Amino acid sequence: MEQYDFFVVGISYKTADINVRGKFSLNDTQQHALFLDAKKSNIKDLLVIKTCNRTELYAWTNDLDFLIDLLCKHSDGNRKLYDTIGYNYTGEKGISHLFRVGSGLESQILGDFEIIGQIKQSFYRSKKMGLANGYLERLINSVIQSSKRIKTETSISTGATSVAFASVQYILSHVKNISNKNILLFGTGKIGANTCENLVKHTQNDHITLINRTKERAEKIGSKFPVIVKPYSELTSAIYDADILIVATGAQAPTISKDLILNSKPLLILDLSIPRNVSLEITDIENISVVHLDELSQITDETFEKRKKLIPKAEKILNEVKNEFLTWFKHRKYIPALNAFKEKIVFSKKEKFELEKYINHCFGYQQKQQIAQKITGQIAAYIRENPNNAKQTIELIEDIFELDPKNL
């Protein structure tokens, strides 16, 4: 019988800079092709997390190398590069890593509260693709529970805990008279929408313009805030008028090239995209300053040191929820043996054991089912209360009653 385990493969800001992370990022088309490939393989559950900080695959499978090759095949990365900067986790280490990621403890900005929403969306996509049929849903629900508890029971998510907030904080600390500046936000996806909200909330600026390739998307965001929405065709003129340009597009290649920059006055550009969506050659233009999200993520505000002190408390909460999941997960592997025992009581006609003879001669089918359910329930309860004896107990039952759970 093939042995499946929980594996994590990925790259993150801890192992790779922005340029290398960009090679392993996945757009929607690449991710869809990856899922289709995975469905043909021995992968039972698959979760893909793709953020500005990381690209990771989580799966129950019997082939770690296939999982790594899956990421390399469908991104612009390769196996040689992955072996240099990638990381793998197995079993409980992999599960612990997902809990830490979901709680913002592995984020570039400690306590990042946006990551759990990204994990939820990733899970919904896995489920839609038919790759969330096993333990994944229970695991994700536990990660969400852990994240919620950490957010409500600690203050680790106060302050600049998202790229969107950090970008606005950067602007506030580096640009004078921000309320009088022309701000252009290009791209209105999740990060763009959050950035727009933070701009409106913290800058008291009524010169904020939104542009998106799909104008309807920009209008949908713009309807919620006092901002100006312009069509994509006016991007060059909008950049010319801007004092600050924030780029939050999700393209796999630069969307802001040198030929779009006609400015003679100073222009601050913040690129919040992975891979880079602002061409590197733009940094050579006089009066143009380009700041990327890796620089933004290094910003520390006055609450950062306080958040660091809350890590032990957050880890304690995380471990409580994680251990509850691991206990449930470990008990699940004994279910085949308990089911085999139940089948032996209800359906066996060999009557090799006295228990079988007694039950077969004294009871009907419904009664046998009730007896089997009661006995297996008692065994399951014993295992829950005595987890250290679980393996020995199941092996003893399998030996005594000659059970073969694999043939069920």
Secondary structure, DSSP 4 states (H G I P E B T S, - for coil): -PPPEEEEEEEETTT--HHHHHHT---HHHHHHHHHHHHTTT-SEEEEEE-SSEEEEEEEES-HHHHHHHHHHHSS--HHHHHHH-EEEETHHHHHHHHHHHTTTTSSSTT-SSHHHHHHHHHHHHHHTT-B-SSHHHHHHHHHHHHHHHHHHS-TT-SS-SHHHHHHHHHHHH-TTGGGS-EEEE--SHHHHHHHHHHHHHH--S-EEEE-SSHHHHHHHHTTTT-EE--GGGHHHHHHH-SEEEE----SS-SB-GGG----S-EEEEE--SS--B-GGGGGSTTEEEEEHHHHTT---TTHHHHHHTHHHHHHHHHHHHHHHHHHHHHHTTHHHHHHHHHHHHH--S--SHHHHHHHHH--HHHHHHHHHHHHHHHHHHHHH-GGGHHHHHHHHHHHTT--GGG-
